[in-house]
């Protein structure tokens, strides 16, 4: 069974300019992603998909496998991760005759991802014979207390009856996607029309700290503080 890791790293970004090249502990996010993937015992092969010359050069120097440059039409703000991964799978099939059974998406913006998270998600997918497995975490705030606001500023509960819970610890335990690891079968990749979960998707729980995702400057400041605190 072949398990393909794909690190998608385009040059552009909105919240944090050139965010795949920002640094923690002297390493760029792309280098950190390459490092965590290299320690996985279950990834057969990991590639970096980028259209950006600087990211390509840094990833190459970090020892990454970059078999192609990503087409510019797959590097727009509205380009989906699934379209990027499909391109990678098809390119390897057409140009190298290399086939995969499972695809694992490893976003550089989750720098606290560890090799045990990668292998844990892959094992969960394989052992349960599921269609997909993803990292999840407990959210910061109970969705039962979240609100909707109509055009007249009238407030409604997002979840009907959610305000019956008077204490946070009384609210049901729920989970939110944590962007560290997404694994899915090739079959699901070519049939999916939504974000995960889709089909039979399983969840691998990680901590709030390990799930930090850098999409804003505030999150970058948090990541730097955690990185220094943990002396990584």
FENNORQUI-V358610 format. One record per pair of residues at least 4 apart in sequence whose ideal C-beta (glycine too) atoms are under 8 Angstrom apart, sorted by the first residue. I is the first residue (numbers start at 1). J is the second residue. If there is no record, write none. Layout:
i=(I & I)
j=(J & J)
//
This chain:
i=(1 & 1 & 1 & 1 & 2 & 2 & 2 & 2 & 2 & 2 & 2 & 3 & 3 & 3 & 3 & 3 & 3 & 3 & 3 & 3 & 3 & 3 & 4 & 4 & 4 & 4 & 4 & 4 & 4 & 4 & 4 & 4 & 4 & 4 & 5 & 5 & 5 & 5 & 5 & 5 & 5 & 5 & 5 & 6 & 6 & 6 & 6 & 6 & 6 & 6 & 6 & 6 & 6 & 7 & 7 & 7 & 7 & 7 & 7 & 7 & 7 & 7 & 7 & 7 & 7 & 7 & 8 & 8 & 8 & 8 & 8 & 8 & 8 & 8 & 9 & 9 & 9 & 9 & 9 & 9 & 9 & 9 & 9 & 9 & 10 & 10 & 10 & 10 & 10 & 10 & 10 & 10 & 11 & 11 & 11 & 11 & 11 & 11 & 11 & 11 & 12 & 12 & 12 & 13 & 13 & 13 & 13 & 14 & 15 & 15 & 15 & 15 & 16 & 16 & 16 & 16 & 16 & 16 & 18 & 19 & 19 & 19 & 19 & 19 & 20 & 20 & 20 & 20 & 20 & 20 & 20 & 20 & 21 & 21 & 21 & 21 & 21 & 21 & 22 & 22 & 22 & 22 & 23 & 23 & 23 & 24 & 24 & 24 & 24 & 24 & 24 & 24 & 25 & 25 & 25 & 27 & 27 & 27 & 28 & 28 & 29 & 29 & 29 & 29 & 29 & 30 & 30 & 30 & 30 & 30 & 30 & 30 & 31 & 31 & 31 & 31 & 32 & 32 & 32 & 33 & 33 & 33 & 33 & 33 & 33 & 34 & 34 & 34 & 34 & 34 & 34 & 34 & 35 & 35 & 36 & 36 & 36 & 36 & 36 & 36 & 37 & 37 & 37 & 37 & 37 & 38 & 38 & 39 & 40 & 40 & 40 & 40 & 40 & 41 & 41 & 42 & 42 & 42 & 42 & 43 & 43 & 43 & 44 & 45 & 45 & 45 & 46 & 46 & 46 & 47 & 47 & 47 & 47 & 47 & 47 & 48 & 48 & 48 & 48 & 48 & 48 & 49 & 49 & 49 & 49 & 49 & 49 & 50 & 50 & 50 & 50 & 50 & 50 & 50 & 51 & 51 & 51 & 51 & 51 & 51 & 52 & 52 & 53 & 54 & 55 & 56 & 56 & 56 & 57 & 58 & 59 & 59 & 60 & 60 & 67 & 67 & 67 & 67 & 68 & 68 & 68 & 70 & 70 & 70 & 70 & 71 & 71 & 72 & 73 & 74 & 74 & 74 & 74 & 75 & 79 & 79 & 80 & 81 & 81 & 81 & 81 & 82 & 82 & 82 & 83 & 84 & 85 & 85 & 85 & 85 & 86 & 86 & 86 & 87 & 88 & 88 & 89 & 89 & 89 & 89 & 89 & 90 & 91 & 92 & 92 & 92 & 92 & 93 & 93 & 93 & 100 & 101 & 101 & 102 & 102 & 102 & 102 & 102 & 102 & 102 & 103 & 103 & 103 & 103 & 103 & 104 & 104 & 104 & 104 & 104 & 104 & 105 & 105 & 105 & 106 & 106 & 106 & 106 & 107 & 107 & 107 & 109 & 109 & 109 & 109 & 110 & 110 & 110 & 110 & 110 & 110 & 110 & 111 & 111 & 111 & 111 & 112 & 112 & 112 & 112 & 112 & 112 & 112 & 113 & 113 & 113 & 113 & 113 & 113 & 114 & 114 & 115 & 116 & 117 & 117 & 117 & 117 & 117 & 117 & 117 & 118 & 118 & 119 & 120 & 120 & 121 & 121 & 121 & 121 & 121 & 121 & 121 & 121 & 122 & 122 & 122 & 123 & 124 & 124 & 124 & 124 & 124 & 125 & 125 & 125 & 125 & 125 & 125 & 125 & 128 & 128 & 128 & 130 & 130 & 130 & 130 & 131 & 131 & 131 & 131 & 131 & 131 & 131 & 131 & 132 & 132 & 132 & 132 & 132 & 132 & 132 & 132 & 132 & 132 & 132 & 132 & 133 & 133 & 133 & 133 & 133 & 133 & 134 & 134 & 134 & 134 & 134 & 134 & 134 & 134 & 134 & 134 & 134 & 135 & 135 & 135 & 135 & 135 & 135 & 135 & 135 & 135 & 135 & 135 & 136 & 136 & 136 & 136 & 136 & 136 & 136 & 136 & 137 & 137 & 137 & 137 & 137 & 137 & 137 & 137 & 137 & 138 & 138 & 138 & 138 & 138 & 138 & 139 & 139 & 139 & 139 & 140 & 141 & 141 & 142 & 142 & 142 & 142 & 142 & 142 & 143 & 143 & 143 & 143 & 144 & 144 & 144 & 144 & 144 & 144 & 144 & 144 & 145 & 145 & 145 & 145 & 146 & 146 & 146 & 146 & 147 & 147 & 147 & 147 & 148 & 148 & 148 & 148 & 149 & 149 & 149 & 149 & 150 & 150 & 157 & 157 & 157 & 158 & 162 & 165 & 165 & 166 & 167 & 175 & 175 & 177 & 178 & 178 & 178 & 178 & 179 & 179 & 180 & 180 & 180 & 180 & 181 & 182 & 184 & 184 & 184 & 184 & 185 & 186 & 187 & 188 & 188 & 188 & 191 & 192 & 192 & 192 & 193 & 194 & 196 & 197 & 206 & 206 & 207 & 208 & 209 & 212 & 212 & 212 & 212 & 213 & 214 & 214 & 214 & 215 & 216 & 217 & 218 & 219 & 220 & 221 & 222 & 223 & 224 & 225 & 226 & 227)
j=(44 & 101 & 102 & 126 & 44 & 45 & 98 & 99 & 100 & 101 & 102 & 42 & 43 & 44 & 45 & 100 & 101 & 102 & 103 & 104 & 122 & 183 & 43 & 44 & 45 & 46 & 47 & 88 & 89 & 92 & 100 & 102 & 103 & 104 & 37 & 40 & 43 & 45 & 46 & 47 & 104 & 106 & 118 & 46 & 47 & 49 & 84 & 85 & 88 & 103 & 104 & 105 & 106 & 30 & 33 & 34 & 37 & 46 & 47 & 48 & 49 & 59 & 64 & 106 & 107 & 108 & 49 & 50 & 81 & 84 & 85 & 105 & 107 & 108 & 20 & 30 & 33 & 48 & 49 & 50 & 52 & 55 & 59 & 108 & 20 & 50 & 51 & 52 & 55 & 70 & 75 & 79 & 18 & 20 & 50 & 51 & 52 & 54 & 55 & 75 & 18 & 75 & 77 & 17 & 18 & 19 & 20 & 77 & 19 & 215 & 216 & 217 & 22 & 214 & 215 & 216 & 217 & 220 & 22 & 29 & 109 & 214 & 215 & 220 & 28 & 29 & 30 & 50 & 52 & 55 & 108 & 109 & 28 & 29 & 30 & 54 & 55 & 58 & 28 & 29 & 214 & 220 & 27 & 28 & 29 & 29 & 32 & 111 & 223 & 224 & 227 & 232 & 227 & 228 & 232 & 31 & 32 & 35 & 32 & 58 & 33 & 108 & 109 & 111 & 214 & 34 & 48 & 55 & 58 & 59 & 62 & 108 & 35 & 58 & 59 & 62 & 36 & 108 & 111 & 37 & 106 & 107 & 108 & 111 & 113 & 38 & 46 & 48 & 59 & 62 & 63 & 64 & 39 & 62 & 40 & 106 & 113 & 114 & 115 & 118 & 43 & 46 & 106 & 115 & 118 & 46 & 63 & 115 & 46 & 115 & 118 & 119 & 122 & 115 & 119 & 118 & 119 & 122 & 123 & 104 & 118 & 122 & 100 & 65 & 98 & 100 & 64 & 65 & 106 & 64 & 65 & 66 & 67 & 88 & 92 & 55 & 56 & 59 & 64 & 65 & 66 & 68 & 70 & 84 & 85 & 87 & 88 & 55 & 56 & 59 & 66 & 69 & 70 & 75 & 69 & 70 & 71 & 72 & 74 & 75 & 56 & 75 & 57 & 58 & 59 & 60 & 66 & 69 & 61 & 62 & 64 & 66 & 64 & 66 & 91 & 92 & 95 & 96 & 88 & 91 & 95 & 74 & 75 & 84 & 87 & 75 & 87 & 76 & 79 & 79 & 83 & 84 & 87 & 79 & 83 & 84 & 84 & 85 & 105 & 107 & 182 & 86 & 189 & 192 & 87 & 88 & 89 & 103 & 105 & 189 & 90 & 189 & 190 & 91 & 92 & 103 & 93 & 100 & 103 & 186 & 189 & 94 & 95 & 96 & 98 & 99 & 100 & 97 & 98 & 99 & 186 & 185 & 186 & 122 & 125 & 126 & 183 & 184 & 185 & 186 & 183 & 184 & 185 & 186 & 189 & 118 & 121 & 122 & 181 & 182 & 183 & 181 & 182 & 183 & 113 & 118 & 180 & 181 & 179 & 180 & 213 & 179 & 213 & 214 & 215 & 178 & 179 & 180 & 211 & 212 & 213 & 214 & 212 & 214 & 223 & 227 & 180 & 209 & 210 & 211 & 212 & 223 & 226 & 117 & 118 & 135 & 180 & 181 & 210 & 118 & 210 & 119 & 120 & 121 & 135 & 180 & 181 & 204 & 206 & 210 & 122 & 181 & 123 & 124 & 204 & 125 & 133 & 134 & 135 & 181 & 182 & 183 & 204 & 126 & 133 & 183 & 127 & 128 & 130 & 133 & 202 & 204 & 130 & 132 & 133 & 183 & 184 & 185 & 202 & 133 & 200 & 202 & 199 & 200 & 201 & 202 & 184 & 185 & 187 & 188 & 198 & 199 & 200 & 201 & 182 & 183 & 184 & 185 & 188 & 196 & 197 & 198 & 199 & 200 & 201 & 202 & 183 & 184 & 201 & 202 & 203 & 204 & 177 & 178 & 181 & 182 & 183 & 196 & 197 & 201 & 202 & 203 & 204 & 177 & 178 & 179 & 180 & 181 & 182 & 203 & 204 & 205 & 206 & 211 & 175 & 176 & 177 & 178 & 203 & 204 & 205 & 206 & 175 & 176 & 178 & 205 & 206 & 207 & 208 & 210 & 211 & 173 & 174 & 175 & 176 & 205 & 208 & 143 & 174 & 175 & 176 & 208 & 145 & 146 & 146 & 162 & 165 & 168 & 171 & 174 & 158 & 159 & 162 & 174 & 157 & 158 & 159 & 162 & 163 & 165 & 171 & 172 & 162 & 163 & 165 & 171 & 157 & 158 & 159 & 162 & 155 & 156 & 157 & 158 & 155 & 156 & 157 & 158 & 153 & 154 & 155 & 156 & 154 & 156 & 161 & 162 & 163 & 162 & 171 & 170 & 171 & 170 & 171 & 203 & 205 & 196 & 206 & 210 & 211 & 213 & 211 & 213 & 206 & 210 & 211 & 213 & 204 & 196 & 188 & 189 & 192 & 196 & 189 & 190 & 191 & 192 & 198 & 199 & 199 & 196 & 198 & 199 & 198 & 198 & 201 & 201 & 210 & 211 & 211 & 212 & 226 & 219 & 222 & 223 & 226 & 219 & 219 & 220 & 223 & 219 & 220 & 221 & 222 & 223 & 224 & 225 & 226 & 227 & 228 & 229 & 230 & 232)
//
